[in-house]
Amino acid sequence: MTKPRRMRKRTIFLVCYLVFALLPIYWMVNMSFKTNQGIVSAFSLLPRNPTLANYILIFTDPSWYNGYINSLIYVCLNMVMALAVALPAAYAFSRYSFLGDKHVFFWLLTNRMTPPAVFLLPFFQLYTTLGLMDTYWAVALAHLLFNVPLAVWILEGFMSGIPREIDETAYIDGYSFPRFFLTIFLPLVKSGVGVAAFFCFMFSWVELLLARTLTSVNAKPIVATMTRTVSASGMDWATLAAAGTLTIIPGAIVIWFVRHYIAKGFAMGRV
């Protein structure tokens, strides 16, 4: 097969893949500029009478825009805490051997494999006792159970690729461990930190079950607020499409900033 034919086939495959991947997103954006009647009445590739009423509703209704604010607060809290715990844990797994280290590492991953519904009742009873229900900390701490194992697994792969001689040289030069870790080691694994932060953000941003159950009013996230579009009168498709379009924006911004780090993660086999 000649090279031009191979390039042509790759181009066709890439175009088909992009259409397949972007069509649902385009259709959601398309629906967000329509009314419910316009969505269910006729099929159209473009809005016939585009309207911004759905977006105006979201930006003027406190229950809607507060949902985005609440989500961003507990997602950022969770991301910072997950990285703060995962960084020293991943360093320990990558640099030291201790009794049962492989079993502990596997046990961490089994927590990530467990459905959130399994931990729902224990979290509910614990937070009710401690008075943490309907707070940002409730969801942020609950998501640590799933994000810390994933972050440790990703970071351990990056840290294992750093030669141990760097640690030994720094100790010989008189560096304390905190100074060495923050000024020398951490910049070397910044790609791994970016990848881990991305996956922690994505899981915490889209997770619904724990976020909906552990909050009610004050810290209700956008993923739970979006369920309001289902009522006895039917589904509010237009508002749901507008809210869904807006939920893509934070994730797209995060992807833009860590896109190079994710590529390195794929190259190292940890993503």
Phi, psi and omega in degrees: 000129182288159182297316178301322180292321177296317179295323180294319179294320178296321179296316179297317179297318181295318179296316179298320179294317181296321178296317180297321184281324187267344182301314178299322179293316179299319183293324177293317177297319178301315180293331183293342179259013179246170170267165177301322179294320178293330180288316186270347186274319186213154178268128179209139179286336179231148177296128180285320177232077185299144181220149177258011185300325181293318179289323177298320178300316182293319183279349180250344180267115183304325181295334178276303185289334174293331177299319178293318180297315179300317181297315181297323181294307184286334176293316179293320176301313181296318182297317180294314181294320180298317179290323179296325178278320187286328183298305178294326179295316179295323177297319179297316180294328183276338187248336186238151173246129180218166184299122178079017184298319180293323180290321178295319180297318178293323179297322177300318181291328179295328174298322180290332181278344185283135177298141179303332182299334181296324184265002187297309182295314177301317178296318182298314181292319180295313182290328176296320179292320184273354180075027181262358181298143178061042174230162177297323183295330181300310182286319181299316180289322179296321181289342176300328182300333181256327184277327179298312178302318179295318180294320178297316181297318180292312184292326179299323178295319178292317183291327179294338178279354178269124181302140178294337181300333178296319178297313183296320179296320180295320179294321178296325180283000175092014178286135169285163183297314179301318181293317178298316185293319185279324186263335184245306188287315184299318176298333180287336182246025181297332176296316178295323178296319178296318179294314180298318179298320179299312183290326175296317179298314184296315181296313184292330182288323186258350182294132187250315191300305180294318182297323181284323185282324185273357177231159178223308184229299189294326184239024183295124184276171183292327180295329176280324179296327181295339178288349177294341183288350176263122181215180180295332181279354179124193182263131175273081187297319185295312179294321179297321178294319178295317178296319178296322177298319180290331179289340179287331188299310179301318179297321179295322178295316179297316179300320181299319184282334184248014186298322179289324179293322179296321177299320177293325177297319176297320181296328181272356176079017181253000180236000000 
